[in-house]
Amino acid sequence: MKRRGFTMVELLVATALTALVLIGLNTLVFSMTELWGTDNSKRNFDLHVRGLTTYLQDEFRTAAFSTPVTTTASATGAQQVGQQAGTAAGTTAPGGQNGSSGPFAWQTPASSGGFGASGTPVLTFTLPAGSRLLNWPAGSSSTGEAAARLLPDVVCAFQVREGEGLVLLWHSEYETTYLTDPPRETLISPLVTALQYDYYDANSRQWSTQAEPQTDNSGNNLLPGRIRLTFAHENLTTEMAIIIPAPGQGLPSY
């Protein structure tokens, strides 16, 4: 019995169908790979945003509910006993914190070293025991110590710089060069592109977001209820608001 083979047309049809199946599988594999890569990038972005937001909220809570180790330091770094960090409204503490007796205050512009040297007011807060991200230099001349020493009452502020991200500015009131040298800098996040302030209007019961501090009728800068950070990476963008706790309204939640 004579066996019949495949015709040329059948071979061409089979080859075309096989090619279509392979093309479809290849497209599916590349689509899944691209989708997985996009999701992975978004997950990492979200983790970074949540982690940084949690860190900042913890630092603000620590500043709000902690008692400063010292009072305000003098220009020589000596402790002034019997005074509180900050002064009455309308006066300026040695560190330049204007119009606040609490741990949060606006740093006024100054021509000498300090947070206000740039000419733009910045919101400062005091961490009595510093922060785990602060890298104290060994043999710092400002502390007069031969080895690194962690100093208390660290006055901090955040600043967003184009091309860099969110930078933490900090120095201790115990340092002898507190009033003359600019603060140290630590990069917190390269993904932060903007820093704004949220103010609550009790009359309208609405929040407003401003790029500059809001002032009262006397021209004094008011403390915001929240700071708002804008995060951006490639095509991903999000905003997060961090509450500034009001001291004296209760104990922190642990």
C-alpha positions in Angstrom: 0.0 0.0 0.0 1.4 3.3 -1.1 1.8 5.9 1.8 0.7 9.5 1.1 3.0 12.3 2.4 2.2 16.0 3.2 1.6 18.3 0.3 3.4 21.6 -0.1 0.3 23.5 0.8 -0.2 21.5 4.1 3.5 22.2 5.0 3.1 25.9 4.4 -0.1 26.1 6.4 1.5 24.1 9.3 4.6 26.4 9.2 2.4 29.5 9.2 0.3 28.3 12.2 3.5 27.4 14.2 5.0 30.8 13.5 1.8 32.5 14.7 1.8 30.5 17.9 5.4 31.3 18.5 4.9 35.0 17.9 1.9 35.0 20.3 3.9 33.2 23.0 6.8 35.6 22.5 4.5 38.6 22.8 2.9 37.2 25.9 6.2 36.6 27.6 7.5 40.1 26.8 4.3 41.6 28.0 4.4 39.8 31.3 8.0 40.7 31.8 7.3 44.4 31.2 4.3 44.3 33.4 6.2 42.6 36.2 9.0 45.1 35.9 6.6 48.0 36.1 4.8 46.5 39.2 8.1 45.9 40.9 9.2 49.5 40.3 5.9 50.7 41.7 6.2 48.5 44.7 9.7 49.7 45.5 8.5 53.3 45.1 5.5 52.8 47.4 7.7 51.1 50.0 10.2 54.1 49.9 7.3 56.6 50.3 5.7 54.7 53.2 9.0 54.1 54.9 10.1 57.8 54.7 6.7 59.0 55.8 6.7 56.8 58.8 10.2 57.9 59.8 9.3 61.6 59.5 6.1 61.1 61.5 8.1 59.3 64.3 10.7 62.1 64.4 8.0 64.8 64.7 6.3 62.8 67.4 9.6 62.4 69.3 10.2 66.2 69.0 6.7 67.1 70.1 6.5 64.9 73.2 10.1 65.0 74.5 11.7 67.4 77.0 14.9 69.0 75.7 18.0 67.8 77.5 19.2 71.4 77.8 17.8 74.8 77.4 19.1 77.1 74.6 22.8 77.2 74.1 24.8 80.3 74.0 27.2 81.3 71.3 30.0 79.6 73.1 28.0 76.4 73.6 27.4 76.9 77.3 24.1 75.9 78.8 21.8 78.7 80.0 20.1 77.2 83.0 16.4 78.1 83.8 15.4 79.1 80.2 13.3 77.0 77.9 14.2 76.3 74.2 12.6 79.1 72.4 11.3 82.4 73.7 8.2 84.4 74.0 6.4 85.6 70.8 8.2 88.5 69.1 11.6 87.6 70.4 14.3 85.4 68.9 16.2 82.6 70.7 20.0 82.3 70.2 19.5 79.6 67.6 17.2 81.9 65.6 13.9 80.1 66.4 11.4 82.9 66.3 8.2 83.2 68.2 7.7 79.7 69.7 8.1 78.1 73.1 7.6 74.6 71.7 9.8 72.2 69.8 8.7 73.5 66.4 9.6 76.9 65.2 10.4 79.0 62.1 14.1 79.8 61.6 14.3 83.5 60.5 16.8 84.5 57.8 20.2 85.4 59.0 23.4 86.7 57.5 25.6 84.5 59.7 25.7 80.7 59.8 22.5 78.8 60.5 19.3 77.6 58.9 18.3 81.0 57.7 21.5 81.8 55.8 19.7 81.1 52.5 17.3 83.9 53.1 14.2 81.6 53.2 12.5 80.7 56.5 12.6 77.0 57.3 10.7 75.0 59.8 12.9 73.6 62.6 12.3 71.0 65.2 14.5 69.8 68.1 15.4 66.2 68.8 16.7 65.9 72.4 18.6 62.6 71.7 19.3 63.2 68.0 18.4 60.7 65.3 19.7 57.4 64.1 20.5 58.9 60.7 22.8 61.6 62.1 26.5 60.8 61.3 28.6 62.7 63.8 32.1 63.3 62.5 35.1 62.0 64.5 37.3 64.6 66.1 34.9 67.5 65.4 36.6 70.8 66.2 33.2 72.2 67.2 32.8 69.7 70.0 36.4 69.8 71.2 36.5 66.1 71.4 39.1 63.8 70.0 36.6 61.2 69.0 33.0 61.3 67.8 30.5 62.3 70.4 26.7 62.2 70.1 25.4 65.6 71.4 21.9 66.2 72.6 19.4 68.9 71.6 19.8 68.6 67.9 18.0 71.3 65.9 16.8 70.0 62.6 15.2 71.3 59.4 14.2 69.8 56.0 15.1 71.3 52.7 14.3 70.2 49.2 17.0 70.8 46.5 16.6 70.4 42.8 18.6 67.4 41.6 19.3 66.2 45.1 16.0 65.5 47.0 15.1 65.9 50.6 18.0 67.0 52.8 18.1 67.1 56.6 19.9 70.1 58.0 21.1 69.6 61.6 23.4 70.7 64.4 23.4 70.6 68.2 22.9 73.6 70.5 25.8 72.2 72.5 28.3 73.0 69.7 30.5 76.0 70.2 30.0 77.0 66.5 26.2 76.7 66.6 25.6 80.3 65.8 28.4 80.8 63.2 28.8 77.6 61.2 26.1 76.3 58.8 24.3 73.1 59.9 25.4 69.6 58.7 23.6 67.9 55.9 22.2 64.4 55.5 20.4 63.3 52.3 17.1 61.6 53.4 15.5 60.8 50.0 16.5 61.6 46.4 12.8 61.1 45.3 11.3 64.1 47.0 10.8 67.0 44.6 8.7 69.5 46.6 8.0 70.5 50.3 4.8 72.4 51.1 2.9 73.4 54.2 -0.8 72.6 55.0 -2.8 75.0 57.1 -6.3 74.4 58.5 -8.9 77.2 58.5 -11.2 76.6 61.4 -13.8 79.0 59.9 -14.1 77.3 56.5 -13.1 73.9 57.9 -10.8 73.3 55.0 -7.1 72.7 54.4 -4.9 74.9 52.2 -1.5 74.0 50.8 1.1 76.7 50.5 4.7 76.8 49.3 5.6 79.5 51.9 4.7 79.9 55.6 1.4 81.6 56.3 1.6 84.7 58.4 -0.7 86.3 61.0 -1.9 89.9 61.1 1.4 90.9 62.8 3.5 89.3 60.0 4.7 86.4 62.2 5.0 83.0 60.6 2.4 80.5 61.7 3.2 76.8 62.4 1.5 74.5 59.8 -0.7 71.6 60.8 1.1 69.3 58.3 4.0 69.3 55.9 3.3 67.9 52.4 6.0 66.1 50.4 5.9 65.3 46.7 7.6 62.1 45.5 8.5 61.5 41.9 10.4 58.7 40.1 10.2 58.1 36.4 6.4 58.2 35.6 5.4 57.7 39.3 4.3 60.6 41.4 2.5 60.8 44.7 2.0 63.2 47.7 2.1 62.5 51.4 1.1 64.7 54.3 2.9 64.3 57.6 1.1 65.7 60.7 2.9 68.0 63.0 1.8 67.0 66.5 0.7 69.7 68.9 2.6 69.3 72.2 0.5 69.0 75.4 -2.5 67.3 73.8 -1.7 63.8 75.0 0.9 61.1 75.1 2.4 59.6 72.0 1.0 56.2 70.9 3.5 53.3 71.0 
